[in-house]
Amino acid sequence: MKHFLVNIDYLLPVEQLAEILPLHRAFLQTGYEAGYLLCSGPKNPKTGGLVVARAESLETLQSFFANDPYLLNKVAEYTFVEFEPVKHQPFLADWVTG
């Protein structure tokens, strides 16, 4: 498995995303259920969000996020940064090793 930090930048003020937010969170839930996502949440200030994720490849993760309502509605941009989690809390061992 490869590991990624997904940076989401809003293209609109956060107040204008209220209608899409529940759809985005429901979409993210499918990523948790599929085992792609470890954690996610908004930045502070709320100019976007961050996601810690894993997938077989960058292309697999990008394909997953292509269905995010934020992207489908063109209200956010995504940056994917691959990293190697060489250190982690012991309780994350199963998730990190995949």
C-alpha positions as CSV (number, residue, x, y, z in Angstrom):
1,M,0.0,0.0,0.0
2,K,1.0,3.6,-0.7
3,H,0.2,6.3,1.8
4,F,-1.0,9.9,1.0
5,L,-1.9,13.2,2.4
6,V,-4.7,14.6,0.4
7,N,-5.0,18.4,0.6
8,I,-8.4,19.8,-0.4
9,D,-8.6,23.6,-1.1
10,Y,-12.0,25.2,-1.4
11,L,-12.7,27.4,-4.4
12,L,-15.6,29.1,-2.6
13,P,-16.1,30.5,0.9
14,V,-16.9,27.6,3.3
15,E,-20.4,29.2,3.9
16,Q,-21.3,28.5,0.3
17,L,-20.5,24.7,0.7
18,A,-23.2,24.0,3.3
19,E,-25.5,22.3,0.8
20,I,-22.7,20.0,-0.6
21,L,-21.0,19.2,2.8
22,P,-23.3,16.4,3.8
23,L,-22.8,14.8,0.3
24,H,-19.1,15.1,0.7
25,R,-19.1,13.5,4.1
26,A,-21.2,10.7,2.9
27,F,-18.8,10.2,0.1
28,L,-15.9,10.1,2.5
29,Q,-17.7,7.5,4.5
30,T,-17.5,5.2,1.5
31,G,-13.7,5.7,1.6
32,Y,-13.6,4.7,5.2
33,E,-15.6,1.6,4.5
34,A,-13.3,0.7,1.6
35,G,-10.3,1.0,3.8
36,Y,-8.8,4.0,1.9
37,L,-9.1,6.6,4.6
38,L,-7.7,6.9,8.1
39,C,-8.8,10.4,9.1
40,S,-10.1,13.6,7.6
41,G,-11.3,17.0,8.6
42,P,-11.4,20.7,7.8
43,K,-8.3,23.0,8.1
44,N,-8.4,25.9,10.5
45,P,-9.3,28.4,9.2
46,K,-11.7,26.5,7.0
47,T,-10.2,27.0,3.6
48,G,-10.2,23.3,2.8
49,G,-9.6,20.0,4.4
50,L,-7.0,17.3,4.9
51,V,-7.3,13.5,4.5
52,V,-4.8,10.8,5.5
53,A,-5.3,8.0,3.0
54,R,-3.8,4.8,1.5
55,A,-4.3,2.9,-1.8
56,E,-2.6,0.6,-4.1
57,S,-1.5,3.5,-6.3
58,L,-1.9,7.3,-6.7
59,E,-4.2,6.5,-9.7
60,T,-6.5,4.4,-7.6
61,L,-6.8,7.2,-5.0
62,Q,-7.4,9.8,-7.6
63,S,-10.0,7.7,-9.3
64,F,-11.8,7.3,-5.9
65,F,-11.7,11.1,-5.3
66,A,-13.0,11.8,-8.8
67,N,-16.4,10.9,-7.4
68,D,-16.3,13.4,-4.5
69,P,-19.2,15.8,-4.7
70,Y,-16.8,18.7,-4.1
71,L,-14.9,17.8,-7.3
72,L,-18.0,17.0,-9.3
73,N,-19.4,20.4,-8.4
74,K,-16.1,22.1,-9.1
75,V,-15.9,23.7,-5.6
76,A,-12.5,22.3,-4.6
77,E,-9.1,21.3,-5.9
78,Y,-7.0,18.4,-4.7
79,T,-3.3,17.8,-4.2
80,F,-2.0,14.3,-3.4
81,V,1.3,13.9,-1.6
82,E,2.7,10.4,-1.2
83,F,4.7,9.7,2.0
84,E,6.2,6.7,3.8
85,P,5.0,6.3,7.3
86,V,8.3,5.0,8.8
87,K,7.1,5.9,12.4
88,H,3.6,5.6,13.8
89,Q,1.7,4.8,16.9
90,P,1.6,1.0,17.6
91,F,-2.2,0.9,17.4
92,L,-1.9,2.0,13.7
93,A,0.4,-0.9,12.7
94,D,-2.3,-2.9,10.9
95,W,-3.5,0.1,8.9
96,V,0.0,1.2,8.0
97,T,1.2,-2.2,6.9
98,G,-2.1,-2.8,5.0
